[in-house]
Amino acid sequence: MFRWTDEELRALVTLWPTNSPSQIAKRLNRLRCAISSKATQLRQVGLLPADPPKGLRPRPKTKAKPPPPVGDNPI
């Protein structure tokens, strides 16, 4: 386990709003779970916004269209 440097913490705070944890992990050469864990810690102390990055926000639910009736298909 490596300690986080000041540079890495600044980069995480800067990159978090516009990048996914996977993208940040590649850039900082750390595991994705390490990025997510540190982000959780930073959110708890108010250094990151409470909402997740754009790529992690839940997608809005869409209503699926019902299939057409079986007997009404003109061929």
N, CA, C and O atoms as a Tripos MOL2 file, in Angstrom:
@<TRIPOS>MOLECULE
protein
  300   299    75     0     0
PROTEIN
NO_CHARGES

@<TRIPOS>ATOM
      1 N           0.8440   -1.1650    0.0000 N.3       1 MET1
      2 CA          0.0000    0.0000    0.0000 C.3       1 MET1
      3 C           0.8980    1.2400    0.0000 C.2       1 MET1
      4 O           1.7660    1.3930    0.8600 O.2       1 MET1
      5 N           0.6770    2.1160   -0.9730 N.am      2 PHE2
      6 CA          1.4690    3.3300   -1.0920 C.3       2 PHE2
      7 C           0.6760    4.5110   -0.5540 C.2       2 PHE2
      8 O          -0.5370    4.6050   -0.7420 O.2       2 PHE2
      9 N           1.3680    5.3870    0.1010 N.am      3 ARG3
     10 CA          0.7220    6.6090    0.5830 C.3       3 ARG3
     11 C           0.4100    7.5120   -0.6040 C.2       3 ARG3
     12 O           1.1130    7.5130   -1.6150 O.2       3 ARG3
     13 N          -0.6550    8.2720   -0.4500 N.am      4 TRP4
     14 CA         -1.0370    9.2270   -1.4770 C.3       4 TRP4
     15 C          -0.1700   10.4760   -1.3410 C.2       4 TRP4
     16 O          -0.0170   11.0260   -0.2500 O.2       4 TRP4
     17 N           0.3910   10.9100   -2.4600 N.am      5 THR5
     18 CA          1.1740   12.1480   -2.4430 C.3       5 THR5
     19 C           0.2230   13.3360   -2.5980 C.2       5 THR5
     20 O          -0.9270   13.1760   -3.0070 O.2       5 THR5
     21 N           0.7140   14.5110   -2.2700 N.am      6 ASP6
     22 CA         -0.0880   15.7250   -2.4430 C.3       6 ASP6
     23 C          -0.4680   15.9190   -3.9080 C.2       6 ASP6
     24 O          -1.5810   16.3480   -4.2100 O.2       6 ASP6
     25 N           0.4500   15.6070   -4.8130 N.am      7 GLU7
     26 CA          0.1850   15.7360   -6.2510 C.3       7 GLU7
     27 C          -0.9470   14.8090   -6.6790 C.2       7 GLU7
     28 O          -1.8290   15.2130   -7.4370 O.2       7 GLU7
     29 N          -0.9270   13.5720   -6.1970 N.am      8 GLU8
     30 CA         -1.9730   12.6140   -6.5470 C.3       8 GLU8
     31 C          -3.3340   13.0700   -6.0120 C.2       8 GLU8
     32 O          -4.3480   12.9630   -6.7020 O.2       8 GLU8
     33 N          -3.3460   13.5700   -4.7980 N.am      9 LEU9
     34 CA         -4.6050   14.0430   -4.2230 C.3       9 LEU9
     35 C          -5.1510   15.2330   -5.0070 C.2       9 LEU9
     36 O          -6.3520   15.3060   -5.2680 O.2       9 LEU9
     37 N          -4.2810   16.1570   -5.3810 N.am     10 ARG10
     38 CA         -4.7280   17.2940   -6.1930 C.3      10 ARG10
     39 C          -5.2720   16.8150   -7.5410 C.2      10 ARG10
     40 O          -6.2980   17.3020   -8.0130 O.2      10 ARG10
     41 N          -4.5740   15.8580   -8.1510 N.am     11 ALA11
     42 CA         -5.0240   15.3210   -9.4380 C.3      11 ALA11
     43 C          -6.3730   14.6270   -9.2880 C.2      11 ALA11
     44 O          -7.2450   14.7960  -10.1400 O.2      11 ALA11
     45 N          -6.5590   13.8620   -8.2380 N.am     12 LEU12
     46 CA         -7.8320   13.1730   -8.0150 C.3      12 LEU12
     47 C          -8.9670   14.1810   -7.8710 C.2      12 LEU12
     48 O         -10.0210   14.0200   -8.4870 O.2      12 LEU12
     49 N          -8.7610   15.2070   -7.0720 N.am     13 VAL13
     50 CA         -9.8030   16.2200   -6.8690 C.3      13 VAL13
     51 C         -10.0970   16.9530   -8.1780 C.2      13 VAL13
     52 O         -11.2520   17.2690   -8.4650 O.2      13 VAL13
     53 N          -9.0720   17.2200   -8.9640 N.am     14 THR14
     54 CA         -9.2510   17.9250  -10.2340 C.3      14 THR14
     55 C          -9.9330   17.0520  -11.2820 C.2      14 THR14
     56 O         -10.8100   17.5190  -12.0080 O.2      14 THR14
     57 N          -9.5310   15.7860  -11.3600 N.am     15 LEU15
     58 CA        -10.0460   14.8910  -12.4010 C.3      15 LEU15
     59 C         -11.4130   14.3040  -12.0770 C.2      15 LEU15
     60 O         -12.1430   13.9220  -12.9910 O.2      15 LEU15
     61 N         -11.7750   14.2230  -10.8130 N.am     16 TRP16
     62 CA        -12.9740   13.5190  -10.3830 C.3      16 TRP16
     63 C         -14.2550   13.9870  -11.0750 C.2      16 TRP16
     64 O         -15.0500   13.1390  -11.4830 O.2      16 TRP16
     65 N         -14.4950   15.2880  -11.2290 N.am     17 PRO17
     66 CA        -15.7800   15.6960  -11.8160 C.3      17 PRO17
     67 C         -15.9570   15.3050  -13.2790 C.2      17 PRO17
     68 O         -17.0920   15.2260  -13.7510 O.2      17 PRO17
     69 N         -14.8810   15.0600  -14.0050 N.am     18 THR18
     70 CA        -15.0060   14.8320  -15.4460 C.3      18 THR18
     71 C         -14.4860   13.4830  -15.9170 C.2      18 THR18
     72 O         -14.5540   13.1880  -17.1110 O.2      18 THR18
     73 N         -13.9710   12.6590  -15.0160 N.am     19 ASN19
     74 CA        -13.3860   11.3750  -15.4090 C.3      19 ASN19
     75 C         -13.9380   10.2530  -14.5430 C.2      19 ASN19
     76 O         -14.3490   10.4770  -13.4040 O.2      19 ASN19
     77 N         -13.9410    9.0620  -15.0840 N.am     20 SER20
     78 CA        -14.3770    7.9020  -14.3150 C.3      20 SER20
     79 C         -13.2370    7.4380  -13.4110 C.2      20 SER20
     80 O         -12.0780    7.7740  -13.6520 O.2      20 SER20
     81 N         -13.5600    6.6700  -12.3750 N.am     21 PRO21
     82 CA        -12.4970    6.1230  -11.5290 C.3      21 PRO21
     83 C         -11.4790    5.2950  -12.3270 C.2      21 PRO21
     84 O         -10.2870    5.3180  -12.0200 O.2      21 PRO21
     85 N         -11.9380    4.5780  -13.3340 N.am     22 SER22
     86 CA        -11.0190    3.7890  -14.1630 C.3      22 SER22
     87 C         -10.0480    4.6800  -14.9250 C.2      22 SER22
     88 O          -8.8590    4.3730  -15.0120 O.2      22 SER22
     89 N         -10.5470    5.7780  -15.4760 N.am     23 GLN23
     90 CA         -9.6820    6.7020  -16.2020 C.3      23 GLN23
     91 C          -8.6490    7.3330  -15.2660 C.2      23 GLN23
     92 O          -7.4760    7.4640  -15.6150 O.2      23 GLN23
     93 N          -9.1030    7.7200  -14.0780 N.am     24 ILE24
     94 CA         -8.1930    8.3240  -13.1080 C.3      24 ILE24
     95 C          -7.1530    7.3020  -12.6540 C.2      24 ILE24
     96 O          -5.9810    7.6380  -12.4830 O.2      24 ILE24
     97 N          -7.5810    6.0570  -12.4610 N.am     25 ALA25
     98 CA         -6.6590    5.0050  -12.0320 C.3      25 ALA25
     99 C          -5.5380    4.8130  -13.0480 C.2      25 ALA25
    100 O          -4.3740    4.6650  -12.6750 O.2      25 ALA25
    101 N          -5.8870    4.8170  -14.3250 N.am     26 LYS26
    102 CA         -4.8600    4.6670  -15.3630 C.3      26 LYS26
    103 C          -3.8940    5.8400  -15.3360 C.2      26 LYS26
    104 O          -2.6820    5.6680  -15.4640 O.2      26 LYS26
    105 N          -4.4440    7.0220  -15.1690 N.am     27 ARG27
    106 CA         -3.5970    8.2200  -15.1840 C.3      27 ARG27
    107 C          -2.6630    8.2870  -13.9790 C.2      27 ARG27
    108 O          -1.5150    8.7130  -14.0970 O.2      27 ARG27
    109 N          -3.1710    7.8560  -12.8020 N.am     28 LEU28
    110 CA         -2.3660    7.9250  -11.5860 C.3      28 LEU28
    111 C          -1.6170    6.6230  -11.2890 C.2      28 LEU28
    112 O          -0.8900    6.5330  -10.3000 O.2      28 LEU28
    113 N          -1.7990    5.6200  -12.1450 N.am     29 ASN29
    114 CA         -1.1560    4.3190  -11.9730 C.3      29 ASN29
    115 C          -1.5170    3.6980  -10.6160 C.2      29 ASN29
    116 O          -0.6520    3.2540   -9.8600 O.2      29 ASN29
    117 N          -2.8190    3.6860  -10.3410 N.am     30 ARG30
    118 CA         -3.3450    3.0830   -9.1150 C.3      30 ARG30
    119 C          -4.5250    2.2050   -9.4850 C.2      30 ARG30
    120 O          -5.0550    2.2960  -10.5920 O.2      30 ARG30
    121 N          -4.9370    1.3540   -8.5530 N.am     31 LEU31
    122 CA         -6.0910    0.5020   -8.7760 C.3      31 LEU31
    123 C          -7.3780    1.3250   -8.7320 C.2      31 LEU31
    124 O          -7.4690    2.3160   -8.0070 O.2      31 LEU31
    125 N          -8.3740    0.8980   -9.5190 N.am     32 ARG32
    126 CA         -9.6500    1.6010   -9.5400 C.3      32 ARG32
    127 C         -10.2790    1.6290   -8.1610 C.2      32 ARG32
    128 O         -10.8460    2.6460   -7.7610 O.2      32 ARG32
    129 N         -10.1900    0.5240   -7.4240 N.am     33 CYS33
    130 CA        -10.7830    0.4770   -6.0840 C.3      33 CYS33
    131 C         -10.0790    1.4500   -5.1370 C.2      33 CYS33
    132 O         -10.7060    1.9740   -4.2170 O.2      33 CYS33
    133 N          -8.7840    1.6980   -5.3500 N.am     34 ALA34
    134 CA         -8.0590    2.6760   -4.5270 C.3      34 ALA34
    135 C          -8.5750    4.0840   -4.8100 C.2      34 ALA34
    136 O          -8.7100    4.9020   -3.9000 O.2      34 ALA34
    137 N          -8.8590    4.3550   -6.0730 N.am     35 ILE35
    138 CA         -9.3980    5.6670   -6.4560 C.3      35 ILE35
    139 C         -10.7660    5.8600   -5.8210 C.2      35 ILE35
    140 O         -11.0420    6.9080   -5.2370 O.2      35 ILE35
    141 N         -11.6240    4.8490   -5.9320 N.am     36 SER36
    142 CA        -12.9690    4.9490   -5.3680 C.3      36 SER36
    143 C         -12.9380    5.0970   -3.8540 C.2      36 SER36
    144 O         -13.6980    5.8860   -3.2910 O.2      36 SER36
    145 N         -12.0740    4.3520   -3.1980 N.am     37 SER37
    146 CA        -11.9660    4.4320   -1.7350 C.3      37 SER37
    147 C         -11.4900    5.8120   -1.2880 C.2      37 SER37
    148 O         -12.0310    6.3910   -0.3460 O.2      37 SER37
    149 N         -10.4790    6.3280   -1.9700 N.am     38 LYS38
    150 CA         -9.9610    7.6460   -1.6010 C.3      38 LYS38
    151 C         -11.0110    8.7230   -1.8910 C.2      38 LYS38
    152 O         -11.1480    9.6770   -1.1260 O.2      38 LYS38
    153 N         -11.7400    8.5740   -2.9770 N.am     39 ALA39
    154 CA        -12.7910    9.5390   -3.2980 C.3      39 ALA39
    155 C         -13.8730    9.5330   -2.2190 C.2      39 ALA39
    156 O         -14.3860   10.5890   -1.8500 O.2      39 ALA39
    157 N         -14.2200    8.3590   -1.7160 N.am     40 THR40
    158 CA        -15.2010    8.2630   -0.6330 C.3      40 THR40
    159 C         -14.6990    8.9970    0.5980 C.2      40 THR40
    160 O         -15.4480    9.7350    1.2370 O.2      40 THR40
    161 N         -13.4420    8.7960    0.9250 N.am     41 GLN41
    162 CA        -12.8540    9.4810    2.0850 C.3      41 GLN41
    163 C         -12.8710   10.9940    1.8870 C.2      41 GLN41
    164 O         -13.1820   11.7440    2.8130 O.2      41 GLN41
    165 N         -12.5360   11.4380    0.6800 N.am     42 LEU42
    166 CA        -12.4980   12.8750    0.4070 C.3      42 LEU42
    167 C         -13.9000   13.4860    0.4120 C.2      42 LEU42
    168 O         -14.0740   14.6390    0.8070 O.2      42 LEU42
    169 N         -14.8930   12.7190   -0.0230 N.am     43 ARG43
    170 CA        -16.2840   13.2040    0.0420 C.3      43 ARG43
    171 C         -16.7260   13.3680    1.4870 C.2      43 ARG43
    172 O         -17.4340   14.3200    1.8140 O.2      43 ARG43
    173 N         -16.3190   12.4550    2.3500 N.am     44 GLN44
    174 CA        -16.7260   12.5090    3.7550 C.3      44 GLN44
    175 C         -16.1750   13.7360    4.4670 C.2      44 GLN44
    176 O         -16.8000   14.2470    5.3960 O.2      44 GLN44
    177 N         -15.0210   14.2070    4.0430 N.am     45 VAL45
    178 CA        -14.4510   15.3990    4.6780 C.3      45 VAL45
    179 C         -14.7610   16.6690    3.8820 C.2      45 VAL45
    180 O         -14.2970   17.7530    4.2350 O.2      45 VAL45
    181 N         -15.5420   16.5350    2.8140 N.am     46 GLY46
    182 CA        -15.9950   17.6960    2.0600 C.3      46 GLY46
    183 C         -15.0570   18.2000    0.9870 C.2      46 GLY46
    184 O         -15.2260   19.3190    0.5030 O.2      46 GLY46
    185 N         -14.0670   17.4020    0.6000 N.am     47 LEU47
    186 CA        -13.1280   17.8380   -0.4400 C.3      47 LEU47
    187 C         -13.5730   17.4520   -1.8410 C.2      47 LEU47
    188 O         -13.0230   17.9510   -2.8230 O.2      47 LEU47
    189 N         -14.5580   16.5730   -1.9480 N.am     48 LEU48
    190 CA        -15.1450   16.2120   -3.2350 C.3      48 LEU48
    191 C         -16.6510   16.4030   -3.1300 C.2      48 LEU48
    192 O         -17.2200   16.2750   -2.0460 O.2      48 LEU48
    193 N         -17.3000   16.7080   -4.2500 N.am     49 PRO49
    194 CA        -18.7540   16.8370   -4.2170 C.3      49 PRO49
    195 C         -19.4170   15.5120   -3.8670 C.2      49 PRO49
    196 O         -18.8420   14.4450   -4.0810 O.2      49 PRO49
    197 N         -20.6130   15.5860   -3.3350 N.am     50 ALA50
    198 CA        -21.3200   14.3870   -2.8840 C.3      50 ALA50
    199 C         -21.7760   13.5070   -4.0390 C.2      50 ALA50
    200 O         -21.9170   12.2960   -3.8640 O.2      50 ALA50
    201 N         -22.0080   14.0820   -5.2110 N.am     51 ASP51
    202 CA        -22.4900   13.2600   -6.3240 C.3      51 ASP51
    203 C         -21.3220   12.6020   -7.0370 C.2      51 ASP51
    204 O         -20.2310   13.1700   -7.0940 O.2      51 ASP51
    205 N         -21.5360   11.4030   -7.5860 N.am     52 PRO52
    206 CA        -20.4650   10.6800   -8.2790 C.3      52 PRO52
    207 C         -20.1540   11.3160   -9.6270 C.2      52 PRO52
    208 O         -20.9380   12.1310  -10.1120 O.2      52 PRO52
    209 N         -19.0250   10.9630  -10.2440 N.am     53 PRO53
    210 CA        -18.7020   11.4840  -11.5630 C.3      53 PRO53
    211 C         -19.7610   11.0940  -12.5830 C.2      53 PRO53
    212 O         -20.5430   10.1680  -12.3660 O.2      53 PRO53
    213 N         -19.7730   11.7970  -13.6740 N.am     54 LYS54
    214 CA        -20.8130   11.6250  -14.6750 C.3      54 LYS54
    215 C         -20.9770   10.1740  -15.1270 C.2      54 LYS54
    216 O         -22.1060    9.7120  -15.2910 O.2      54 LYS54
    217 N         -19.8970    9.4600  -15.3280 N.am     55 GLY55
    218 CA        -19.9820    8.0800  -15.7990 C.3      55 GLY55
    219 C         -20.5730    7.1180  -14.7920 C.2      55 GLY55
    220 O         -20.9510    6.0060  -15.1630 O.2      55 GLY55
    221 N         -20.6660    7.5010  -13.5420 N.am     56 LEU56
    222 CA        -21.1770    6.6060  -12.5150 C.3      56 LEU56
    223 C         -22.5830    6.9380  -12.0670 C.2      56 LEU56
    224 O         -23.1570    6.2180  -11.2500 O.2      56 LEU56
    225 N         -23.1470    8.0090  -12.5840 N.am     57 ARG57
    226 CA        -24.5060    8.3630  -12.1970 C.3      57 ARG57
    227 C         -25.4690    7.3410  -12.7740 C.2      57 ARG57
    228 O         -25.2820    6.8900  -13.9040 O.2      57 ARG57
    229 N         -26.5010    6.9640  -12.0170 N.am     58 PRO58
    230 CA        -27.4520    5.9950  -12.5550 C.3      58 PRO58
    231 C         -28.1870    6.5610  -13.7580 C.2      58 PRO58
    232 O         -28.5400    7.7400  -13.7960 O.2      58 PRO58
    233 N         -28.4070    5.7130  -14.7210 N.am     59 ARG59
    234 CA        -29.1340    6.1320  -15.9190 C.3      59 ARG59
    235 C         -30.6220    6.2210  -15.6050 C.2      59 ARG59
    236 O         -31.1480    5.4310  -14.8210 O.2      59 ARG59
    237 N         -31.2940    7.1880  -16.2220 N.am     60 PRO60
    238 CA        -32.7390    7.2690  -15.9890 C.3      60 PRO60
    239 C         -33.4330    6.0440  -16.5740 C.2      60 PRO60
    240 O         -33.0460    5.5350  -17.6260 O.2      60 PRO60
    241 N         -34.4420    5.5930  -15.8870 N.am     61 LYS61
    242 CA        -35.1730    4.4220  -16.3640 C.3      61 LYS61
    243 C         -36.0870    4.8380  -17.5180 C.2      61 LYS61
    244 O         -36.7580    5.8680  -17.4630 O.2      61 LYS61
    245 N         -36.0920    4.0150  -18.5530 N.am     62 THR62
    246 CA        -36.9800    4.2700  -19.6850 C.3      62 THR62
    247 C         -38.0050    3.1580  -19.7420 C.2      62 THR62
    248 O         -37.7320    2.0050  -19.4090 O.2      62 THR62
    249 N         -39.1690    3.5330  -20.1670 N.am     63 LYS63
    250 CA        -40.2250    2.5310  -20.2880 C.3      63 LYS63
    251 C         -40.0480    1.7850  -21.6030 C.2      63 LYS63
    252 O         -39.9110    2.4000  -22.6600 O.2      63 LYS63
    253 N         -40.0500    0.4860  -21.5330 N.am     64 ALA64
    254 CA        -39.9230   -0.3350  -22.7340 C.3      64 ALA64
    255 C         -41.2600   -0.3620  -23.4530 C.2      64 ALA64
    256 O         -42.3200   -0.4250  -22.8290 O.2      64 ALA64
    257 N         -41.1890   -0.3140  -24.7870 N.am     65 LYS65
    258 CA        -42.4150   -0.3890  -25.5720 C.3      65 LYS65
    259 C         -42.9190   -1.8260  -25.5800 C.2      65 LYS65
    260 O         -42.1320   -2.7570  -25.7480 O.2      65 LYS65
    261 N         -44.2100   -2.0110  -25.4020 N.am     66 PRO66
    262 CA        -44.7300   -3.3760  -25.4350 C.3      66 PRO66
    263 C         -44.6370   -3.9320  -26.8590 C.2      66 PRO66
    264 O         -44.7640   -3.1800  -27.8250 O.2      66 PRO66
    265 N         -44.4210   -5.2280  -26.9930 N.am     67 PRO67
    266 CA        -44.3560   -5.8200  -28.3350 C.3      67 PRO67
    267 C         -45.7280   -5.7480  -29.0020 C.2      67 PRO67
    268 O         -46.7540   -5.7320  -28.3230 O.2      67 PRO67
    269 N         -45.7400   -5.7050  -30.3440 N.am     68 PRO68
    270 CA        -47.0300   -5.6500  -31.0300 C.3      68 PRO68
    271 C         -47.7840   -6.9520  -30.8270 C.2      68 PRO68
    272 O         -47.1760   -7.9960  -30.5930 O.2      68 PRO68
    273 N         -49.1110   -6.8920  -30.9150 N.am     69 PRO69
    274 CA        -49.8950   -8.1290  -30.7700 C.3      69 PRO69
    275 C         -49.5010   -9.1270  -31.8520 C.2      69 PRO69
    276 O         -49.1760   -8.7420  -32.9750 O.2      69 PRO69
    277 N         -49.5320  -10.3820  -31.5140 N.am     70 VAL70
    278 CA        -49.0660  -11.4420  -32.4120 C.3      70 VAL70
    279 C         -49.9320  -11.5670  -33.6560 C.2      70 VAL70
    280 O         -49.3930  -11.7410  -34.7490 O.2      70 VAL70
    281 N         -51.2320  -11.4870  -33.5360 N.am     71 GLY71
    282 CA        -52.1230  -11.7130  -34.6630 C.3      71 GLY71
    283 C         -52.2740  -10.5320  -35.5910 C.2      71 GLY71
    284 O         -52.9040  -10.6760  -36.6390 O.2      71 GLY71
    285 N         -51.7330   -9.3740  -35.2710 N.am     72 ASP72
    286 CA        -51.9590   -8.1640  -36.0610 C.3      72 ASP72
    287 C         -50.7840   -7.7990  -36.9630 C.2      72 ASP72
    288 O         -50.7350   -6.6710  -37.4530 O.2      72 ASP72
    289 N         -49.8510   -8.6910  -37.2000 N.am     73 ASN73
    290 CA        -48.6910   -8.3820  -38.0370 C.3      73 ASN73
    291 C         -49.0400   -8.5750  -39.5070 C.2      73 ASN73
    292 O         -49.2220   -9.7100  -39.9460 O.2      73 ASN73
    293 N         -49.1390   -7.4910  -40.2790 N.am     74 PRO74
    294 CA        -49.4020   -7.6460  -41.7220 C.3      74 PRO74
    295 C         -48.1240   -8.0920  -42.4430 C.2      74 PRO74
    296 O         -47.0700   -7.4760  -42.2830 O.2      74 PRO74
    297 N         -48.2200   -9.1180  -43.2020 N.am     75 ILE75
    298 CA        -47.0360   -9.6270  -43.9340 C.3      75 ILE75
    299 C         -47.3180   -9.6170  -45.4060 C.2      75 ILE75
    300 O         -46.4620  -10.0030  -46.2020 O.2      75 ILE75
@<TRIPOS>BOND
     1     1     2 1
     2     2     3 1
     3     3     4 2
     4     3     5 am
     5     5     6 1
     6     6     7 1
     7     7     8 2
     8     7     9 am
     9     9    10 1
    10    10    11 1
    11    11    12 2
    12    11    13 am
    13    13    14 1
    14    14    15 1
    15    15    16 2
    16    15    17 am
    17    17    18 1
    18    18    19 1
    19    19    20 2
    20    19    21 am
    21    21    22 1
    22    22    23 1
    23    23    24 2
    24    23    25 am
    25    25    26 1
    26    26    27 1
    27    27    28 2
    28    27    29 am
    29    29    30 1
    30    30    31 1
    31    31    32 2
    32    31    33 am
    33    33    34 1
    34    34    35 1
    35    35    36 2
    36    35    37 am
    37    37    38 1
    38    38    39 1
    39    39    40 2
    40    39    41 am
    41    41    42 1
    42    42    43 1
    43    43    44 2
    44    43    45 am
    45    45    46 1
    46    46    47 1
    47    47    48 2
    48    47    49 am
    49    49    50 1
    50    50    51 1
    51    51    52 2
    52    51    53 am
    53    53    54 1
    54    54    55 1
    55    55    56 2
    56    55    57 am
    57    57    58 1
    58    58    59 1
    59    59    60 2
    60    59    61 am
    61    61    62 1
    62    62    63 1
    63    63    64 2
    64    63    65 am
    65    65    66 1
    66    66    67 1
    67    67    68 2
    68    67    69 am
    69    69    70 1
    70    70    71 1
    71    71    72 2
    72    71    73 am
    73    73    74 1
    74    74    75 1
    75    75    76 2
    76    75    77 am
    77    77    78 1
    78    78    79 1
    79    79    80 2
    80    79    81 am
    81    81    82 1
    82    82    83 1
    83    83    84 2
    84    83    85 am
    85    85    86 1
    86    86    87 1
    87    87    88 2
    88    87    89 am
    89    89    90 1
    90    90    91 1
    91    91    92 2
    92    91    93 am
    93    93    94 1
    94    94    95 1
    95    95    96 2
    96    95    97 am
    97    97    98 1
    98    98    99 1
    99    99   100 2
   100    99   101 am
   101   101   102 1
   102   102   103 1
   103   103   104 2
   104   103   105 am
   105   105   106 1
   106   106   107 1
   107   107   108 2
   108   107   109 am
   109   109   110 1
   110   110   111 1
   111   111   112 2
   112   111   113 am
   113   113   114 1
   114   114   115 1
   115   115   116 2
   116   115   117 am
   117   117   118 1
   118   118   119 1
   119   119   120 2
   120   119   121 am
   121   121   122 1
   122   122   123 1
   123   123   124 2
   124   123   125 am
   125   125   126 1
   126   126   127 1
   127   127   128 2
   128   127   129 am
   129   129   130 1
   130   130   131 1
   131   131   132 2
   132   131   133 am
   133   133   134 1
   134   134   135 1
   135   135   136 2
   136   135   137 am
   137   137   138 1
   138   138   139 1
   139   139   140 2
   140   139   141 am
   141   141   142 1
   142   142   143 1
   143   143   144 2
   144   143   145 am
   145   145   146 1
   146   146   147 1
   147   147   148 2
   148   147   149 am
   149   149   150 1
   150   150   151 1
   151   151   152 2
   152   151   153 am
   153   153   154 1
   154   154   155 1
   155   155   156 2
   156   155   157 am
   157   157   158 1
   158   158   159 1
   159   159   160 2
   160   159   161 am
   161   161   162 1
   162   162   163 1
   163   163   164 2
   164   163   165 am
   165   165   166 1
   166   166   167 1
   167   167   168 2
   168   167   169 am
   169   169   170 1
   170   170   171 1
   171   171   172 2
   172   171   173 am
   173   173   174 1
   174   174   175 1
   175   175   176 2
   176   175   177 am
   177   177   178 1
   178   178   179 1
   179   179   180 2
   180   179   181 am
   181   181   182 1
   182   182   183 1
   183   183   184 2
   184   183   185 am
   185   185   186 1
   186   186   187 1
   187   187   188 2
   188   187   189 am
   189   189   190 1
   190   190   191 1
   191   191   192 2
   192   191   193 am
   193   193   194 1
   194   194   195 1
   195   195   196 2
   196   195   197 am
   197   197   198 1
   198   198   199 1
   199   199   200 2
   200   199   201 am
   201   201   202 1
   202   202   203 1
   203   203   204 2
   204   203   205 am
   205   205   206 1
   206   206   207 1
   207   207   208 2
   208   207   209 am
   209   209   210 1
   210   210   211 1
   211   211   212 2
   212   211   213 am
   213   213   214 1
   214   214   215 1
   215   215   216 2
   216   215   217 am
   217   217   218 1
   218   218   219 1
   219   219   220 2
   220   219   221 am
   221   221   222 1
   222   222   223 1
   223   223   224 2
   224   223   225 am
   225   225   226 1
   226   226   227 1
   227   227   228 2
   228   227   229 am
   229   229   230 1
   230   230   231 1
   231   231   232 2
   232   231   233 am
   233   233   234 1
   234   234   235 1
   235   235   236 2
   236   235   237 am
   237   237   238 1
   238   238   239 1
   239   239   240 2
   240   239   241 am
   241   241   242 1
   242   242   243 1
   243   243   244 2
   244   243   245 am
   245   245   246 1
   246   246   247 1
   247   247   248 2
   248   247   249 am
   249   249   250 1
   250   250   251 1
   251   251   252 2
   252   251   253 am
   253   253   254 1
   254   254   255 1
   255   255   256 2
   256   255   257 am
   257   257   258 1
   258   258   259 1
   259   259   260 2
   260   259   261 am
   261   261   262 1
   262   262   263 1
   263   263   264 2
   264   263   265 am
   265   265   266 1
   266   266   267 1
   267   267   268 2
   268   267   269 am
   269   269   270 1
   270   270   271 1
   271   271   272 2
   272   271   273 am
   273   273   274 1
   274   274   275 1
   275   275   276 2
   276   275   277 am
   277   277   278 1
   278   278   279 1
   279   279   280 2
   280   279   281 am
   281   281   282 1
   282   282   283 1
   283   283   284 2
   284   283   285 am
   285   285   286 1
   286   286   287 1
   287   287   288 2
   288   287   289 am
   289   289   290 1
   290   290   291 1
   291   291   292 2
   292   291   293 am
   293   293   294 1
   294   294   295 1
   295   295   296 2
   296   295   297 am
   297   297   298 1
   298   298   299 1
   299   299   300 2
@<TRIPOS>SUBSTRUCTURE
     1 MET1         2 RESIDUE 1 A MET
     2 PHE2         6 RESIDUE 1 A PHE
     3 ARG3        10 RESIDUE 1 A ARG
     4 TRP4        14 RESIDUE 1 A TRP
     5 THR5        18 RESIDUE 1 A THR
     6 ASP6        22 RESIDUE 1 A ASP
     7 GLU7        26 RESIDUE 1 A GLU
     8 GLU8        30 RESIDUE 1 A GLU
     9 LEU9        34 RESIDUE 1 A LEU
    10 ARG10       38 RESIDUE 1 A ARG
    11 ALA11       42 RESIDUE 1 A ALA
    12 LEU12       46 RESIDUE 1 A LEU
    13 VAL13       50 RESIDUE 1 A VAL
    14 THR14       54 RESIDUE 1 A THR
    15 LEU15       58 RESIDUE 1 A LEU
    16 TRP16       62 RESIDUE 1 A TRP
    17 PRO17       66 RESIDUE 1 A PRO
    18 THR18       70 RESIDUE 1 A THR
    19 ASN19       74 RESIDUE 1 A ASN
    20 SER20       78 RESIDUE 1 A SER
    21 PRO21       82 RESIDUE 1 A PRO
    22 SER22       86 RESIDUE 1 A SER
    23 GLN23       90 RESIDUE 1 A GLN
    24 ILE24       94 RESIDUE 1 A ILE
    25 ALA25       98 RESIDUE 1 A ALA
    26 LYS26      102 RESIDUE 1 A LYS
    27 ARG27      106 RESIDUE 1 A ARG
    28 LEU28      110 RESIDUE 1 A LEU
    29 ASN29      114 RESIDUE 1 A ASN
    30 ARG30      118 RESIDUE 1 A ARG
    31 LEU31      122 RESIDUE 1 A LEU
    32 ARG32      126 RESIDUE 1 A ARG
    33 CYS33      130 RESIDUE 1 A CYS
    34 ALA34      134 RESIDUE 1 A ALA
    35 ILE35      138 RESIDUE 1 A ILE
    36 SER36      142 RESIDUE 1 A SER
    37 SER37      146 RESIDUE 1 A SER
    38 LYS38      150 RESIDUE 1 A LYS
    39 ALA39      154 RESIDUE 1 A ALA
    40 THR40      158 RESIDUE 1 A THR
    41 GLN41      162 RESIDUE 1 A GLN
    42 LEU42      166 RESIDUE 1 A LEU
    43 ARG43      170 RESIDUE 1 A ARG
    44 GLN44      174 RESIDUE 1 A GLN
    45 VAL45      178 RESIDUE 1 A VAL
    46 GLY46      182 RESIDUE 1 A GLY
    47 LEU47      186 RESIDUE 1 A LEU
    48 LEU48      190 RESIDUE 1 A LEU
    49 PRO49      194 RESIDUE 1 A PRO
    50 ALA50      198 RESIDUE 1 A ALA
    51 ASP51      202 RESIDUE 1 A ASP
    52 PRO52      206 RESIDUE 1 A PRO
    53 PRO53      210 RESIDUE 1 A PRO
    54 LYS54      214 RESIDUE 1 A LYS
    55 GLY55      218 RESIDUE 1 A GLY
    56 LEU56      222 RESIDUE 1 A LEU
    57 ARG57      226 RESIDUE 1 A ARG
    58 PRO58      230 RESIDUE 1 A PRO
    59 ARG59      234 RESIDUE 1 A ARG
    60 PRO60      238 RESIDUE 1 A PRO
    61 LYS61      242 RESIDUE 1 A LYS
    62 THR62      246 RESIDUE 1 A THR
    63 LYS63      250 RESIDUE 1 A LYS
    64 ALA64      254 RESIDUE 1 A ALA
    65 LYS65      258 RESIDUE 1 A LYS
    66 PRO66      262 RESIDUE 1 A PRO
    67 PRO67      266 RESIDUE 1 A PRO
    68 PRO68      270 RESIDUE 1 A PRO
    69 PRO69      274 RESIDUE 1 A PRO
    70 VAL70      278 RESIDUE 1 A VAL
    71 GLY71      282 RESIDUE 1 A GLY
    72 ASP72      286 RESIDUE 1 A ASP
    73 ASN73      290 RESIDUE 1 A ASN
    74 PRO74      294 RESIDUE 1 A PRO
    75 ILE75      298 RESIDUE 1 A ILE
